[in-house]
Amino acid sequence: MSQHYAITMPQLSDTMTEGVVVTWEKQAGERVERGDIVATVETDKAIMDVEVFKAGYLAGPLADIGATIAVGAALGYITDTAGDMAIAAGEVVAELAQTEMIPHHAGTPIVMPQLSDTMHEGVVVTWEKQPGDAIKRGDIVATVETDKAIMDVEVFQDGFLSGPIADVGSVVEVGHPMGFIVDDASKANDTGVTIGADHKVKESHQVAPHAADKPAHIPTPKTTPAQIAASGNAAPVARPQGRQASPYARKVAAQLNVDLSGLAGSGPAGVIIAADVARARPSMQAVAHSLPQVDVPGQGRAMTSMEKAVSHAMTTSLTLPTFHATMNISTAALTAAAKANKVSVTVAIAKACSVAMAKFPRMNWAYQPIDKLVERSNHDFGVAVTSNDGGLVVPILHGIEKKSLAALQGDWAGLVERARVRKLAPAEYANPTFTISNMGMMGVSHFTAIPTPGIAAILAIAANGPQGTPFTLTCDHRVLNGAEVALYLNALKQTIEAPDAWLGAGGAAAESVAAPATHSAPVSPIPEGNWDFPVVVVGGGPGGEDCARDLADHGVKVMMVNNEPFPGGECLWRGCIPSKAWRAAADVIRNRSHDAEIGVDGTQTPALNWAQVEKHRRWVQTSRGEMALKADKGMKIDVREGYGEFVDAHTLKITPVEGEPYTVTFGAAVIATGAPAFVPPIPGARENLATGGVVTSDTIWNLAAPPRKMAIIGGGVIGVEMAQIFRDFGTEILMLERNERILAEIEDEIGKTLIGLLEKEITVVTSASIDGASGTPGNMSVAYKNAAGEAHTFACDIVLMATGKRPDTSKLGIDKAGVELDGAAIEVNTRGQTSVPHIYAVGDVIGGYMLAHTAATQGRVAAGNLLGHASTYDQDKDCGVTFSRPQAGFVGLSVAQAKAKGIDAVEAKMPMSIDAKAMISGETDGMIKLVADKASGRIIGVHFLADHTDTLIGTAVMMVAGEMTLNQVAKAIFPHPTQTELFGELARRLLNRLRRTAKK
């Protein structure tokens, strides 16, 4: 029989009682995995994602878009049967039925939080406040037992605790009230209720006030709950026949091998909780605390939650068989390197410990009861911090082994700030794999630290002395022996005392511990010799020009050969600049359609002056070209007009426009010749290029007027930009694409949304086969078949072949220089080097992203390497804008691209329709999506569909290039009302989701 589970409306804010369904991200019948976003809902604060925690198939009935659903009520269902599209009336849903709510009192409910991704109920362990007590935002009001641990319940607003409150031992479903907050102490209700394992209210009673000499801690639990860390992957034991047991109790029972069938339960209605399991098989802590206690005179107070946690952890630590090992290490070089890279010494030491640990992975392991070892490759190091109240907090730097120093510093800054005020989320302090305590900064000359269960070693760093800084490891002898710890300390000493061996430029950790130092003076790899020019650059587009300028800036004599009178390449003369000049005119026409909506009449019928459009375009191009040539010559670049061809690996033949060919010799060369428009072998296409009936992105720039009708073959970025530009100029457009969708290179959801908008303006035929193009300019015809194989013809003025670009090196003679190809493109490494070490290639000629800024970046990378500065091009941080309306854009990776690289990525998105600035200007189509690495919180991608993407994307570029974290962006102050503030909102939204779904 099929199993069915309800997807309930989650409580996504502390004041939310209902939500409005905004979108369904999955459809009935689709496969869903744990962690998938299936819908978005509008809460009382924002539009937020609905994430599921079970795998299966989405089934209906699904709540309608726009429907208002109460928190906890069903939005839809998940079934384990493929093809099961809907849950039939009367079918039993395996989830527990909705509880009888605790009687509602005027006020804000304190709900059972979802403290792990598998949690669906919690058991109330203690109340830290009593009804009538004043509470502040951030106060801990209760502790609850989840399926993983005993955890705090924090509140998010000021007020007074009010009943009805759930008694200790009550089993409360996630999202359901445990108590309430009122704004006036006189409104506080002193009712307590008992909720049974079936989630029903059993009885109500008055909560007794505290005795005058007792701390405000109600009601006092019958037994102190056992703090058991249920680690490992053992499946929970089954529920005992005819009995109830909490999920955490069943997990602990599996770990400790306890039979639940004969166990007495102390929870309501006899439910078995973890404390009952702990008593059946005492924990090491329970054994330690059962030792004789020394009576201490005086009036004691109850420990705080933090004090209790430290006390229990330290008592448990007495059960570990430990030993100590100390080595003196000089930290001077590492301190200087940390300062140079603008990171704290603490972060640098943590990274050094990780680098050294690569050869000694056992240092990162842990003992697991009983007689097991947990082998861990993730370096999640706890680093002790003093809180503002004098206590000790140990936040965790996650993923140290794979992050740069800059990224770790960004993480650490946020962690320290939250640690000092005790605002760490459980995932930020639970389960470190190694721990570091630096009391040396307080002047302590020597000390040993105490490891706690779950780690094999803790490092104590004392104050610097005559022999160096003492580094003392206290280790669990069940996991480590003295010899391997000594070897690790020696490796750590070498790592700390020689940081240049593992730090790359900019503070990024090198991929290998044995990587060469980068702080020595750079050595140029340009071969020495009596060359005419140390470097020649072939091509004067963005890639070649930026490369030549960087070399000239560093005093290198460089010649740039360009086959046009002015530099600028395709970008200036046939691509970016002229098309955006047309786009600017088209935008003015398009924007007038919004004028009447905002109260401006009489502007709805603009007229296009084609002659002035073309005059303005050509002026921009000529001005830019003249400025570039003047700047190049002013920098002493020897600019030559002509065609370059390799004679051999150190000789270039130049054929000028006028005069005889000549040769020059060079030490190194950079090829930056771009890529022409590609015309596929469609009958009549290449033949009609000469007449002008067929044009490409290289030849469209001589139109006497915008065509009345135009066929565009190819639905990529160029085709879409041209389609909308000419549609705004009044042209009827037919777009033909041989693939199943246009804009295949754009992030999936962004692309599909833009396609939906485009299809309202132009005719798009996908899965089309083109039979031929014929006619004369002004009277062309395109024959094609649609996806069903039906034949059609389209009469038009011209045909635009927007079928992409392809490198053409046939006239370069690169085979004579020994340069190898990868298909049509020149093969290079990330440094820009070809198969011939002293010859580099950049830009469109090497394939990949054929974008002007990409070429320019690669040109600077090539120059850097020729100057002896190690430099690489990282495509994962590249970006691009499609100048459609709205504009599509990307920086970095999409979720799909990240997951293909093995990165556990998550995303949040926000529709432009809820942005105030977009609403004001009437530009509400589209969305912004933020992609982050789940483990580190680092922002790895931003994707846009917005009218001002070309402006907004600069902020996203800095976030991705600077490896900023969600915490950093969430705390940044963005001006209001602007669309940039969406970045902060997206970061906070994603952080909140990650906190909700983090495994505790």
N, C-alpha and C positions, 0 to 999 in steps of 0.2 A: 504494500500500500504506500502511496506517495506521502511524503512528509511536506507540510506546508508551514511557513513561518511568516509572521506579520512584520512588515516594515512600518514602524510607528513614527509619528511626527516627533523628532527629537527636541529636547529643550536646548536651544542654541544660545540663549542668554539668560541671565539671572532673573529677568522680569517677564520672560516669554510664557504665555499661557496658550497661545495658538499660533499657527503659521499659515501663510497663503502659498499655494503651490505656484511656482513661477515657471519652471520647465521640468520636463522629464528628459534626463540625459541618456536613459536606456529605454527601450520599448519592450512590451510584453513578448516573451519568447527568447529574448537575448540572454546569453550567458553572462553572469556577474560573478566577480571574485571578491573575496573579503578585502575591504578597503576601497572598492569602487565607489565613485560618485554616481548615484542613480537619479538624483533630482536636485533642484534648487528650490528653496523656499524663502519667502520674505517674512522676516521676523519683525518684532517691534523696533529693531535696531538696524538691520541691513538685509541684503539678499545673501543667503548662505547655502552651503552644500549639504546634501543629505548623503552620508556615507553608510554602507552596509557592512555587517560583520559576519556574514555567512555567504558561502558560495552556493550557486545553484542557477536557476533560471527565473527571470522576472515574470511574474504573473499578475493578472488583474483580479478583481476590478481595480484599476488605477484611479486615484483621485483626479478629478478634472483640473486642468490648468485654471487658476483663479479661485479654486475652491478653498474655503477656510476650514482648517482641520485642527482640532484640539490637540495639545501636547499629549502624546501617548496613544492617540487614535491611529488607526491603520491608514497609511498612504497607499499601500499595495502589498504584494506578497512575494515570497521566494519559494519556489518549489524545487524538489530534487529531480523532477522528471522533465526531460526535454520535450518540447511541444505542448506542454501543459500551460496553455495561454491564460487561463482564468481559473480561479478557485470557485467551484460550483457552490450554489446555495446549500447550506447545511453541512459542508465539509468541515471537518475539525481542523483547526489551526494548532500546530504543535506548541506555539508560544503560550505561556500562561495567559489566561483572560485578564482583562484590565481589572485592577484592584478597586475595591470600594475606597474612595478617597478619604483621607482624614478630613473630618468636617472643616470646611473652609471658613476662615475668619478673615475679616478685612485686614489685608496686609500682603506682603510678598512672601511666597513659599520658599523655604529652604529645602531644595529637592535633593534626593539621593543622587550624587554626581556619578557619571560614568568614568571610573578611575582606571579602567583598562579596557582594551578592545574586546575582551571576551566577557566582561561583566554585564549581567542583566539584573542583579539584585545585590543588596548589601545588608549586613547585620549590624545594628547599632551597638557599639561597644561601650562608649562613654559619652556623656554630655559634659562639655567644659564650661558651659554657662547654664544658668537657670532662668525660667521665665521672669521677665522684668529686668534682667541685667542689660545694661547698655553694651552694645557691640559696635565695633568700628569695621569699616571696610578692611578686609585682610585678616580679621580675627579668625581663629580656629574655634568653632563652636561645638564640635563633636568629633569623635573618631568612629570609623566604620570598618568592618571586616569585609574585604572584597574577596574575589576568587584568587587573589595573589598575595595580599598582605593586609595589615591593619594600617589605615591611612587617615589623614586629617581631612575634615570638611571645612573649607574656608568660605566665608561670606563676602559678598561684593558690594554691600551698601551699609550705611550707618543706620542705626535704629535701636530697637529693643527686642530681645527674644520673647516670643509669645507662643503659647500653645494653640491648638493641641500639639504636643510633641510626642514622638514615638518613644516608647520605653526602651531601655537597654534590652538587647536580645531580640527586638522586633526585626522582622525581615521585610525590607522595603524595596520595591522595584525601582530601578533606575528611572529618574525623571519624575518620581512621585514624592509628595511632601514628607519631610521628617519633622518639620516645625515651621514657624513663621516669623517674619520680622514686621514690627509695626513702628510707626513714626512717633508714637507717644507712649510713655510708660504707663499711662492710665488705661490704655487700650489692651495692655498685655493680658493674655488669657493663661490661667494656671492649670489647664487640663492636660493630663497625660493619657495616652492610649496604648494599648497592647495590640500589636499586629502580628498575626501568626504566620507560619510558613506558607500558608495558602494566600498570603497578602491581604487577608480580611481583618477588619478591626474587630477584636474580640471583646474588649471592654474599655470603659473610660473611667478615669478617677482623677482626683485632685493631686497635683504634684506637691509633696511636702516641702516646706521651705527649709533652707539650710539651718542647722544649729549654729548658734552664734560663734562657737569655737571651732567650727569645721569649715574647711575651704569650700568655695562655691563650686561644687562638683556633683551634679545630680543626673539621674539617680546613681548611687554607688553600685557598681557591678558586683554580683555575688562572688565572682572569681576574677583574678587578674588575668587578662587575656595573654596567651602565650605569643611572643613575637617570633614566629617561625618563618624563615625564608624558604618558601616552597619553590626551589629551583629545579632545573632539569626539565626534560620533555616527557616525563612519565605521564600517561593518561590518568585522569582522576578515576578512582574506583567507582563502581556502580552504586547507585543509591541502595541502601539496605531495604529488604523486602518490607513493605508496609510502613516505612519510616521516612523521615525527612532529614537531609543533611545539606549543609551549605556547600556551595561549589568549592570554596577554599578548604573546608574540612575534608572533602573527598580528595582534593589534590594532595594535602598534607598526609592523609592516610596512605595514599599510594607511595609517597616518598618514604614514610616511616614504616611501611608494611604493617599497618594496623587494620584489624578486622572490625568493621563498623557494626556487624550484626548484633553483637552483644553489648554494645557501648551505650551508656546512659547519656542522654542529651540534656544540656542545661538551658537550651534556648526555649523560646515559647512553644508550647504544645509539644515539648520534647525534641525539638529540632537539634541535631548534632552540629556543634560548631567546632572550629579548630582548637579552641582551648580544651574541649573534651578529648580530642585526639592527642593533644600534647600531654594531657594527664595520663592517658593510657600508655603512651611511650614517652617518658620525660625527655625534654630537650636538654642539650648540654647546659643551657642557661638555667633551666629549672634545677638541674643537679647542683650547679654551682651555688645557686641562691638557697639551696636547702642546707648548706653548710652552717655550722653554728655562727650566730651573729653576736657581735659585741654591743651591749647596751650603751647608748650614748646619752648622757643627761642633756636636758634642755627641751624646749618646745620646737619640734621639727615642723617644717612646712612641706606641702606636697611638691614634688619636683615638677618642673614644666615638661612638656612633651619632649623637647630637645634634651633636657637633662636626663630624663628617663631613658631616652634612646641611647645616649652616650653611656650611661651607667650599665645598661643591659649589654651593650656591645662590648664594653671593656670587661665585664664579668665573664661573658662568653669567651673572650680572647684568652682567658686563663687556661682554657682547655686546649689551646694550640701548642704543640711542641716546637718551640722556636729556638733559633740561634742568631748571633750577631756577627757581622763582618764589616770592618771599617777600612777605608782607604783615603788618603789625603790627595786632593785634586786641585790643581790651579785653575781658577775660574776667570782669570784676567782676560784671556783671549775671547772667551764666550761672552763676557760682559761687554767688551768692546764691540763685538759683532752684533750683539743684541741692540746696543745703542745705535750703531750704524744703520741697522735695519728697522729702527723705531719700534722695537717690541720689548716687552718686559723680560727681565732675566728669568723670571719664573717660567714664562712660556718657552724661552730658549732652552732651559734645563729640561723641561718636559719633552721637548722635541728631541733633545740629545739622548734622553733615556730611551725614547722610542727607536731612534736610529741604532743605538747600541743593542737594543733588544731584538733587532732583526736577525742577529746571529745566535741569540739565546732565547728562543720563543718560550721555553719552559718558565722563564721569569714571569710570564703573563698568564700562566695556568692557575688552577685552583683545585683544592681538595673538595670533593662532594661526598657527603654521607650517603651510603656507607661504602667505602673502598672503591671510590671512583675518582677519576681525574677529568676535569673540564679543560679541554685544549682550546684556547682562544687565540684568534689572530687579530681581532679588533683591539686597538690600543685606546682604551677609555680610562684615562688616568684621573684619579681624584687628587686634588691639590688643596691643602688645608688653608683656610682663610679665617681671620678673626672677624666675628660679626660686631656690629655696633654696640651690642649689649655685653661684649666681652666673651661670648661663647665661641666655640670652634665649629666651623661649617666646612664641609668638604665638597665643593662643586666639582663636576666632572667635565674635563675636556674630552669630547668624543672624537674618534677617528683621527687621532694624532698621526698615525702611520701614513696617512694619505693626504694630509693637508699641508699647505705652505705655512711658513711662520706668520705671514700677513693674515691669512685666514684664521689661524689659531688665535692671534692677537685680537681679532674682531670678536671671536667667540668669547675669549677670556674677559674682555672688558665688560660685556653684558653679564656674564656669570658673576663676576666679583661684585658688581653693583647690586645684583639681586641677593647674593649670599650675605652681604653685610646687613641687609634688612630682613633676612630670613624669608625671602620670597621665591625661593627656588621651587620649580615644579619637581615632582618625584623623579622624573626621568633625568633631571639634572643633578641628582645627588645619589641615586640608587645604583648599586651594582657596579662599582669601579673594578677594573681589572688589575690595577697597580695604584699605589698611593704615594704621594710626596708631601713631606712636611718640612718647611724651611724656617726653623727657629733661629738660624744664624742671623737673619735680618734683625732680630731682637737682641743680638749680642751674646746669645747662648753659645758657650765654647764647645760643649759636647752633650749629646743626649741620644737616647734610643727611642724609637717610636714603637707603638704597639699595633700589630696587624689585627684585623678583624676577619672572621670567617668570610670566605668569598674571594680572598686574594692570597697570593703566595708570598708577597713581599711588600714591605713599606720602606721608603727611603727617608732617612733623617739627615738634613743638611744643617751643619753647625756653622758658627762664625769662622771667618778666615783667620788662620794662625800662621806662625813662622814656616811650617811645613806645607801650608796650603789649607784648603777647606776640607774638614772631615765629612765624608759621605758614609753613613752607616746604614746598612741594610739589615732589617730584622726579617727573618724568613721562616716559613713553615717547613719543618724538616720532613714532613710527609710528601712534599712536592719537590723540594730543592735540597741539594747537598752542598757542602762547603766548597768543593772544587769548582762546580759550575758557577757558584755565586762569585768566587774569586775571579774567575775568567770574565764574568760579566762586568765586574767592577773595573778590571783592566781595560776592557773594551770601552766602558763608559769614560774612563780617564782619557783615553786616546781621543774619543769623540769630543769631549768638552775642551780639551787642551788644543785641538786642531780643528776648529769649526769651519775653516775654509775648505776642508775636504768634503763637507757634506752640505754646505750652504751654497745655493746658486745665486745668480744675480737677482737683486730685488728681494732677497730674503726667502726665496722659495727653496725648500729642501731639495737637494739633488736626488735623482732617481736611484742612484747607487751611492753607497758609503764611500766607494773608491773613486767617485767623480773628481775630475781635476779641480784644483782651486781656481776661483775666478777673480780673486782680488789682486793678483799680480798684474803687471803692466801687460796690456794686450799686444800680441804679436800678429802683424798683418800676414795673411796667407797669400798675398799677391806675389807671384814668383818674381825673384830678382832677375834683372837683365837689362840690356840696352834697348828698351822698347820705345816706340814712338809715344805711346801712352801707357801708363800703368794699367788703366781700365778704359775700355770702350763700352758704351751702352748703345745697343741697337734698338731703337724705338723711342719716340718722344711723347708717349702717352703718360698717364698718371704714374704707372709703375716705373718706367724708364726715367722720367723727369725727377721724381722723388729720390730715386736711387742716386742719380747724378748729383743732385743738390746736396745730399748727405755726404757723399764722398768729397765734393768740393769744399763743403763746410769744414772738413777735417784736413784740408790741404792737399788732397790727392788730385793730381792732374788727370782730368777725365775728358773724353770726347763723347758726344752724344750724336748719333746718326739718326736722322728723322726723314721720312719720305714725304714730308709736307713742309710748306714754308714756315709754319708756326707749330710749336709744340701743342700738346693737348690731346692728341689721339682721338679715338672714337668718342670718348666722353664729351669733349668740347665741340667736335665738328659733326658728329653723326649720332649722338646718343643722349647722355644725361642733360646737357645744357640746352640744346635746341628743343628737345621734347618737353622739358619743363617750362620753356618759354611759351610753347603752345598750351601747355597745361595751365599756365597762369591766366591766359586769355579765356580758356574754357572755364576755369574756376569762377571768374567774374560773371560769366553768363549764368553758370549753374547757381551761384550764390544768390542771384536776384530772385530766385523762386522762393526764398525764405523771407524776403523783405516784407511782404504783406502780412505775414504771420506776426511779425514783431512791430507792426504799425507804420511801415513806410510804404506808401503807395506811389504809383507812377514810374516804377523802375522795372516792371516785369517784362518789358519788350526791348532788351538790348539788341543792338545791331552789330554784326561782326564786320570790321574793317580789315580785310585780309592783307591788303598792301601794308598797312601800319603794323599788323601782327608780324609780318615777315621783315619789315624794316627794323623793328625792335629786336627780333630774334638775331638777325645778322649783326646788329650793333653790339649786342651782348657777346656774341662769339668772337667778333673781331677784336673788341676791346680786351677780352680775356686773353686771347692769343698774343696780342702785342705786349700786354703786361707780362705774360709768362716768358716770352722771348727776351725782353729787356732784362727781367730778373735773372734768367739763366746766364746771359752774357755778362751781367754785372757781377755774377759769382765766379767768373772766369771759366765757365764751362765752354769748351770748344764745340759749338753747335754746327753740324754739317747737314745740309739738305741732300738727300740721295737715298739709294737703296744699298743696304749692307748685305754682303754674302761672304761666308767663311771660305778661305782658301785652305787653311789648315788650322790647327789648334791655337795658333798665336798670330794669325794673319787674317785681316778683313779687307775684302775688296769693296770699294764704294763707287757706285755708279751715280754721278750727279745728274740733275735734270738737264744741265747743259755742260758740255765739256767731256773730256776723256775719263774713263774709269782710272782709279788709282788704288794703291794698297797702303795699309798702315799695319804696324805690328803692335801687339798689346800683351801685357802680362796676364790680365784677367778680363773677362767679358761678361756682360749681363744682357740676355736676350729679353726684350719686352715689346714684341711686335704685334701683340693683340691677336684677335681672331675675327675674320670677316663673317658676314651673315651667311648662313647655310641655306641653300636652295635644294630641296630634295628632288629626285628625278620624277617629277610630275609632268606628264605630257604637256608641252606648250609653256611650261613655267620658265625654263632657262631661255627658250627662244624669244619670249616676249619681254625679257629683261632689257634687251637692246632697244625695243620700241618705246618702253615706258608704260606698257599696258600692265606689266607686273613690276612691282617695286619691292624693295626690302628696307630694313631699318637703316641701311647705308645709302639708299638712293631716293628716298621719299621726299627729300628736302627741296625739290624744284617744282612743286605743284603751283600752277597758275591760280588755282582756287580750290577750296575744299570740294571733294567729289560729292555728287548727289547720292550715289550708292557705292559702297565698298565691301568687297569680300575680304575677310581676313582669314588666312589659313594658318592655324596655330593658336592655341589658347594659353600661352605662357604669359610672363610678365609684360613683355613688349607688346604682344597682341592685345592684352586687356587694356594697357595704358592707351594705346592708339585707338582702340574701339571707343572708349569713353570720351577721349578728346574730340574725335570727329563726330561722335553722337552729339556732343554739346555744340559743335559747329553746324549741326543740322544734317549730318550725313546718316543715311539708313545703313545699318551694319548687319552683315551676316558673318558669324564666326564659325569656322569649321575646325574641329579638333578630332584627331584620330584615336585618342585615348578616351577612357570612360568619363573623365572629368577634366575640366580646364583647371589651371592654376595648381597643377600637381605638386609644384615645388613649395607651396605655402602650407603652413601648419593646417591640419585637417579641418578642425572646426572653423578656424578663421577663413579658410578657403571656401568651405561650403556655405558659410554665411554670406561672404562676398558674392559668390555665384548666384545665390538667391536674389541679391539686389541687382546684379548685372542683368539677369534674365528678365527683369521688369523693363529694361531699357533697350536691349539688343536681342537679336535672335541667335541662339547658341545651339549648334548641332554637334553632339559628341558621338564617339564611335563612328565617325564619318570616314568614308574612303573617297579620295579625290580622283576622278577619272581624267580631268584635264582642264586647262585654261586656254581660251582662244579669243581672237578678236583683235581690235585695235584700241589704242588709248581713247577712253571715253565711250567705248562700245565693247566691253569685255563680257565674257560668259564663263562661268565655272560650272562644270558638271560634277556631281557627287552623288553618293548613295548614303542614306542614313543607316542607323543601327539595324533596321529591319530589312535592309537591302533594297529599299525603294529608291528609284532614280529620280533626281531633281536637277534643275539648272537654275542658276541665279545670274540675272543680267545686271551688270554694274559698270561703273566708270573705270575703276582700276582694281587690281588684286594685290593685296599686301601679303607677302610671304613672311610671316612672323614665326618661323620654324627654328629659331635659335641661332647660335653661332658655333663655328667649328674652327679650331686652329688650322692654319695652312702654312707649313714650313717648307713647302716644295722648292721655293726660290732662295732659301737661306743657306743651303749648302752645309747643313749641320752634320751630315754624314762625313764630310771631309774633316770636321773637327772631332769626330768620334762621339758626338752627343746622341744618346739613345732616346727613342720615343716610347710612349705608353699609349698605343693607339694613334690618334692624330695629334695628341698633346705631347709636349716635352716632359720627360720623366724627371722629377726633382724630389729631394727630401724636404723636411720641414724647414731647413735652413735656406732653401732655394737652390741648392747645388744640383747640377746635372750629373750624369755619369762621368763627366770630365771635371775633376775637382775645382779647377780654376775658372770654370764657365758656369754661370748661374742663369736661371730663367725665372721670370715673374709675370703675373697678370694672366690675361685670357689665354696666352699661348700654352700655359700649363694645365688648363682645364679648371675644374672646381667652380667656385663662385666667380662668375664673370662680371665683376662689379668694379667700378673705378676705385673706390676706397680700399677694396681688397688688393688690387694691383699696387696701389700706392704703399700700403702696409708691407706687402711682400718686397717691394723695391727697397724700402727702408731696412727690412730684415736682411736682404742681400748685401746692402751697403754695410750694415753693422758687422756681418761676418767677414767681409773683405777688409774691414778695419781691425779685425781681431777681437771684436766683442761678440761673444756667443749670443745668438739671437735666433728665435724660431717664430714661425707663423702658426697660430693656434686657431683653426677654423671654428672650434667650439665657442670662441668668443667673438666671432664675426657677426655682421648685422646686414640688414638690407631693408629698403622701403620700396613698395610697389605704389606708384603715384596714381592709383585709382581714386575714386571717390565713393565711400571713405577709403583712406589709404591703409593698405596692409603693410605690416612691418614685423621684423623679428630681430632679436638679439640672442645669441647663444643657442641653446638646445630646446627642443620641444620635449614633452614627457616621453613620447615614443622614441625619439632619438636618444634621450638619456637612458632609457631602459635597455635599448639595444647595445649601449656601452656598459651595461651592468650597474648603472646608477639607480638606486631606489628613489625615484623622483616623484614629487607631488606638485599639484598646481591649484591655484585659486583664480577665479575670474570675476569680472564685474562688468555688467552691461553699461554702455554709455548712456542708456536711457534713464539711469537713476542719478547721473552726475548733474549738479546744478548748472555748471558752466555750459555743458552740452545742451541742457534744456533751454537756457537763455538764448543760445545762438541757433537753436533748431537743428543741431547736428547730433542726433541721438542714436544713429545707427552704429552698430558695432560693439566692441568689447575690448578689454585689456586682460591678458592672462599672465600670471606670474608663476614661474617654475622654480622649484628649489630642491636641493639635495636633502632628502629626509634626514639623513644621518647627521649632517653638519649644519643644516639650516642655511647653507650658502646659496645665493640666488644664481642659478645657472642658465636662466632663459626668461625672456619677456616677449610676449607676442601681442600684436596690436591689430585692431581694425577700428580706426578712428579718423576723423577728418583732419586732425592735426598731428598725425603720427610723426611726420618729418620733424616737428618741434619736440614732441614728447620723448622721442626715441633716444635723444642725447642723455637724458637722465638714466634710462635703462642701460645704455652703453657703459656708463660709469659704474653702475651697480654690478654688472656682470664682469667687466674688465677689472674692477677693483676687488672682486671676490667678496662683495659685501654680503652680510648675513641678514636674515629676516629681522633679527633683533635690531640691527643697526638702522635698517630702513624704517622699521616700525617706530623707532624713537626719533627719527628725523622730523624736523618741523617744516611742513610744506605750506605755502600761502593759500588762503581761501578767499574767494572761490576761483580755483584753477584746477585743471585736470591733473596736474602733477600730484595733487593730494591723494589721488587714487592709488598711487604707489604705496603710500603709508597705510592706507586702509586695506589694501590687498595683503601686505606683509602681516599686519595684525590679524587679519582674517585667517591667513594660513597658519600663523603661529597658534592661534586659538584652536584650530582644527587638529594640529599636530599634538597639542597638549591633551586634547580630548581623546585622541586615538593612540597616544603613546603607550607602549607596553610597560607596565609597572613591574 
